[in-house]
Amino acid sequence: MEDDKIIEAFIQVVEKPDNVFSAEAIADIPTLQQNLSAIQTLTSDAIAEVLCQWYINHENVRDAILMQGREITKVQKTKPQSQEKTLENRYRLLQEELKKLQARKS
């Protein structure tokens, strides 16, 4: 799956109220947040790599992301100038949704 699709699918899975995050996955979210924060240069590739490394240990989350990724329709490519802004927005949204998920499950 493409990096952008992994990120988008992950965000959509986190946003769903009937999400598939187990108590173990919720407890492991701080590790994911820490790894995301450690990214030196924000790129789709770097963010997707951190997400993939994290959800390898969380089978239900991984499966939901792969299923969601299949449902995402192909979006028209953005201009390179605006792609950087989009990536920053996705990164911020991802961090916010992870915090909301932790709050809901606590």
Order of alpha helices (4+ residues) and beta strands (2+ residues): alpha-alpha-alpha-alpha-alpha-alpha
